[in-house]
């Protein structure tokens, strides 16, 4: 299992995460920031648990995020 965490309030809407994993990220039409699809908000952090098959693409999203607001980690 993989946990993806985003601090959405700090997003600048650069679209790097959408290009890396378009099935998990999208740009909001309301504010232009990236949204973690399936993410649940808690104290300003959005997170979702997904299968191991999404690890590589979302790691690329995290690595290419210019403001470093995406964290991807393997969980048990």
C-alpha positions as CSV (number, residue, x, y, z in Angstrom):
1,X,0.0,0.0,0.0
2,X,1.1,3.6,-0.7
3,X,0.1,6.8,1.2
4,X,0.0,10.0,-0.8
5,X,-0.1,13.3,1.2
6,X,-0.5,16.8,-0.2
7,X,-0.5,20.2,1.5
8,X,-3.0,21.7,-1.0
9,X,-3.0,25.3,0.4
10,X,0.7,25.7,-0.7
11,X,0.0,24.4,-4.2
12,X,0.9,26.8,-7.1
13,X,-0.9,24.8,-9.8
14,X,2.1,24.1,-11.9
15,X,0.5,20.8,-13.3
16,X,3.6,18.6,-12.8
17,X,1.7,16.1,-10.7
18,X,-1.1,15.9,-13.3
19,X,1.4,15.1,-16.0
20,X,3.0,12.4,-13.9
21,X,-0.2,10.7,-12.7
22,X,-3.3,12.1,-14.4
23,X,-5.5,9.4,-12.9
24,X,-4.7,10.7,-9.3
25,X,-4.3,14.4,-9.8
26,X,-6.3,17.2,-11.5
27,X,-6.4,21.0,-11.7
28,X,-9.3,22.6,-10.0
29,X,-11.4,24.9,-12.1
30,X,-12.3,26.9,-9.0
31,X,-8.9,28.0,-7.7
32,X,-6.3,26.6,-10.2
33,X,-4.6,24.4,-7.6
34,X,-4.0,20.6,-8.0
35,X,-6.4,18.3,-6.3
36,X,-5.5,14.8,-5.0
37,X,-8.3,12.6,-6.4
38,X,-9.8,10.5,-3.6
39,X,-7.9,12.5,-1.0
40,X,-9.5,13.2,2.4
41,X,-8.7,16.5,4.2
42,X,-7.5,16.6,7.8
43,X,-6.0,19.7,9.3
44,X,-5.0,21.1,5.9
45,X,-3.4,17.8,4.7
46,X,-5.0,15.7,2.0
47,X,-4.2,12.0,2.0
48,X,-5.2,8.8,0.3
49,X,-4.1,5.2,0.5
50,X,-3.7,3.5,-2.9
51,X,-2.2,0.3,-4.3
52,X,1.5,-0.3,-4.9
53,X,1.0,0.1,-8.7
54,X,0.6,3.8,-8.2
55,X,3.9,4.3,-6.3
56,X,6.3,5.0,-9.2
57,X,4.1,7.6,-11.0
58,X,3.2,9.5,-7.8
59,X,6.9,9.5,-6.8
60,X,7.6,11.3,-10.0
61,X,4.8,13.7,-9.2
62,X,6.4,14.4,-5.8
63,X,9.9,14.7,-7.2
64,X,8.8,17.2,-9.9
65,X,6.6,19.3,-7.5
66,X,8.5,22.7,-7.4
67,X,7.1,23.5,-3.9
68,X,7.6,20.0,-2.4
69,X,4.1,19.6,-1.0
70,X,3.6,16.0,-2.1
71,X,4.9,13.1,0.0
72,X,4.6,9.5,-1.1
73,X,5.4,6.6,1.2
74,X,5.0,2.9,1.4
75,X,2.8,1.7,4.3
76,X,1.9,-1.7,5.6
